[in-house]
Amino acid sequence: MASANIKRNDKKTIQENELYNTPVNALDSFYDQYPDVIDQYETFYDPASGIGSITEWLKLKGKHVISSDIVDYGYQDFIEDFLTSNAEDKLFRYLDCIIINPPFTLTAEFIDKALEYNCDILMFNRMTTIESRKRAEKFQSKEWNLECMYQFAFRVSCTKGVERQYTSNSVAYAWYKITSNSSHTSDTQLRWIV
């Protein structure tokens, strides 16, 4: 996740400031309570894979995962800026789900791009993702078809950078399931991860 003053084209800045690692307990606790959310998919794409936390966790669950990032952290299948990638690439025709922990300030761009792949999205992100008017309008209009928000009832703490520096757990996080199915028109569900 990025701070508000990050410049995306500065790879050194990206590497030093945007790499917040998804904690294993955020994956484990989500899966322990809602295994069907993950288990309904076989092939995932993690386009902001960082040091591979999500990718490696999914592989341990027996899932096929393609991973990339804009910076080479040594865990990627290939290096690419997801926001300029080609969703029509034959490599991506068989995806079931895009799973992401995007830079926070680029959340909207990542969701818009992920929807081009015509598959569901599972996103680990701050609870404040739903706060802005612009994003709220996209959710409410079903442009971003938010099927369910899985809110943590406790705080999880993301480590920062390749060195996995400790960060405070003052930020509230959730998992978001955004469906590519435009016929899904029911109201968004809210569930808790306790």
N, C-alpha and C positions, 0 to 999 in steps of 0.2 A: 504494500500500500504506500502511496506517496504522500508527502506533505504538499501543501498548497503551492509552494514556491519551486517545485521541481521542474526542470526543463527536460523534456523527453529526449531530445536529440543529444544530450550529453551523457554518453554511456558510463563515464566514471561516476557522475552524479547518480545515475540510475542504480548502478551497482552499490553505491555507498548508502543511498537513502531510500530506495523503493523496495528493498528486499525485506519483507516481513513474512516470516515462515509460519505456515499453518501448523498449529500445535497438534500433536497426535491425539491428545485428549479431546480436541474438537471433532476429530474424525471418529474416534472410538465411541464417544458418548452419543453422537448423532446416529451411528450405525447400531449401537446397542438398543436404542429405542425405536428406530425406524429403519430396520434392515432392508425392507422392501423398496425403499427409495433408491438405494444403491444397487440392490440385487436385480432390479428390473432391467439394468443395462449391462452389456458385455464389453463394449468398446468405447473408451473415453478418450477425449483430447484435453490435455492440460496445457493451454497456451501461455501460461505465466508460471511455469513450473519451478522457477527459482532453484533451490537446493534439493528439490525432488520429494518434499514431504508428502504431498498428495499422491504423486505418481507411485512412489515406493509403497505407500499404504494400500493403494488399489491393487498393485501387483501381488501383494501378500494375500489379498482377497481373491486372487485368481482372475483378475480382470486384465483385458488387453488395454494398454495405455500408450498413446502417442504423446510425447511431451516436447515442448519447445519453449523458448524464452528469447527475449531481445538481447540478453547477455549470456555468454557461455559460462555456466557455473559447473560444468562437467557432468550434468545429469540429463541433458537434453538429447533427444533423437536428432534434432536440428535446431539451428539458430535462425530466428526470424522475428520480425516485428509483426505480431498478430494483427495489429490494426491495418497493416497494408498487405496482409496475406490474401491468397486466392482460395476462396471457399469452393471453387469448382475443381480444384485439384483432385485427381483420381484417388489420391491417398485418403481423402476425407469423405468419400462417398458412402462409407459404411459405418460412420460414427453413430452411436446411440445417444451420446451425451457429451457436452462440453462441461468440464468441471474447472472452476477458476477461483483464485484468490487474487483479484486484479488490484493494481495500484488504485487506492481509493479515489483519487482525483480523476481517474480515467474510467471509473465504473460505468458511466453512461456509454462511453465509446466502446468498451469491451462488450457490454450487453448488445448494443446495436450490431457490432461485428459478429458476435456469436450467433445471433439470430439469422444471419446470412447462411449459416451451415444447415439450417432446417432440422435441427435436433434440439432436444431439451437441454437446459442449462441448470447446473447446480453451482451456486456461487456462495462462497464464504466471504462475508463482508460485514462491515459495521452496521449496527442497527440504524444509524443515521442515514443509511442509504434511502430510506423511505421518507426522509424529512423535507427535502427540497421540493419546491412547487413544480419545477420542470419534471423531475423524476416522478413525483406523485401523479402528474397528468399522464405520463406514459403508462404507469401502472393502472390508473383508473380507466383509461381509454382501452386497455387491453393490448396496446401496442407492445408493451412488455407484459405478457400474459402470466402474471404471478399466481401460480396455483397454490403455493403454500410458503409461509415464512416459518422457519423453525427457530424460535428464539431461545437462546441459552438463558437459563434461570440462574446461572452463575457466571462469573467472569473467567474468560480464558485469556491467556497471555501469549502473544506472538513474540518469538525471539526476532532479533534484527540482524540482518547481514549474514555473511558466510560464517562469521565467528559465533553466530547465535547468541548475541548479546541479550541479556535479560532486559525486558521492558516491563513497565507497570501494567497491571491488569485493570486499568481504569476505563477501558473501552468496552462497551457492550457489543457482542457479535451475534450473528444469526446465520443460518443457512437459508438460501432462497432457491426455490424450485420454480423456474420460469419455463413454461412449456411452449413448444413450437406449434402445438395444435391450436389453430385459430378457432376451432369449433368449441374449445373449452371456454365456456362463458360463465361458469358459476363463480360465486364470490370467492375471493382469496381466503384460504384457511390460515389460522394462526395456531401453531402447536408449540409446546415448550419442550426444551431439552433440560431435564432436571437431574 
